[in-house]
């Protein structure tokens, strides 16, 4: 279902007016650090799937908080903070059924426990990187070294430097793509080597993202309360069995903002297996620490490495 938007006026001071289905006037604005659409309701129903498609069309990102306000004068307003690396809003009517992440809500959050001794050296090295200071000044946000991580956050990545030495770097989560609905923060490992967007990263720019665990949303299994009609999804905490660190596999490329080039990454995913498959059909590619050098090595075979990735995961309900 592709929303048909009719542009009614030229943009004025960051505000643009549209008509949807001939009966829904929409005011769209991108300013003051946020994007907002104000939909004037009518006697005709606006279906849930239409709302979701409209939000994607106007660049709203799933997995990031969207504030909703229902006003007394038959308006509904949706508002979301702008992304660090945001797409131009002049492409708003270029609706695409390919959403911001290839796997949609797959692996859109992970967590960093800043008390994990094994992770601290990587974060300390990234904080001291000269590039980090430049990115903080340019993008206006700090390097995230603890807590819940979301797409567009700047975090620590592990990759080879220009001399082929393993180093840590500040990286922004998500490829920015002109005309897309938001950052591309996942890439399917089965096709990454074939797609122009990911091919160079797959062959030459592989990375590791250190984390404690990742989150996924799904339904409890039949043996654990069952799927109850009308109930929302449950948040799960997932990490490799017997481990306290989760080494997420990714690919990266260099992007530019205001003359500053910096790495952005996308986390690779594969078909879910074992307990993970009971809540989602995809899972991130995860390696053991001893596998990291081979994954990063230019001579390594990424397809072969994917087959050797960690598969035994512990899945638990998130608390709180």
Phi, psi and omega in degrees: 000116183251117179300135176259109182252134177250120179284130186255333180214169172285158179293137178228116176053045176079009181240136180227140180251139179226164171236132178245130180054029174067351185234358182241094173294138181231129174254123184242132179221146174230100181192167178054038175073018181208161170247145185212137170238136180243110183258124175275118184281164179221186179289340178281146180286146173251108188286155184303318181293329177293318178300314180299316180293322178295318179299317178295319181300321181271014171087010178288145187252125173294147179091343174253148187298133175241120179274133181240136178226124176260113183270167183285341183260039174062042174239149170233130186243132176243134184221139179212139177300147178292155178282158175299311175251094189259151177277153179295136183276001177285355179258023189300325184276000178275066183295137179231140177282352172273114187279185186299329177236137183304326181256020178055247186277007182287130177046063178251002176213140168218174188230143176243121175266110185284002175265358181285109184302326184293333183271334188304316181301324179293317181292321179296320179294320180293320179299323183278352181295134177302328180295327181300313179300320179294319180291321178301316180292322184281316186265344175077023174214151186280162172292127182271121181237007176200158176086193184281132183251137180234163175307145182082352174291152174263123187224183179271130175236154179245126181204177177274141174275186185295342178262006178081019180259138179291123181222166174257145182220151168286133180225147177261135184278112173119125173287136173267134184227123180301128178087353178278170183274001181159187183290146176268103188255355174232152173221134179286125182295334181292333186235359185301326181286351182255335186274134182306323182297324188252348190301314181295318178298318180298319185273326191231345188227070178265150184216170175233136178249111181284133180211173176267315177195171177237166181250151170213152179248131180198189179259144176302151179291167181300331181275357182232075178080338178077171178271111183264126182303133177090346179277145179283175180287156180258142178274129181242148173256131187224136175204163179299144181298131177078007182242157175248353178237139178244113182266098183279133181271136180215177171232157182219167172214170179260132174239171185228140175220116179059036179087357180257122178267136183208156182278139171237146186232161173230135180277132180282145178234162178217172178297135181288147176225167176061215183298330180299326183291348179282345180241343180200154181269357178232159175212153177290153174282128184232137178244159169282156185303321182290346179272348186301313181303319181291324178296321183280335186299133179301330181278352182290155178259103184298324179296319178295318181296322180302322181292338180262006184293161179299135180236342183268102184246152173256126182243121181226152176293138176290144179260128178083000000 
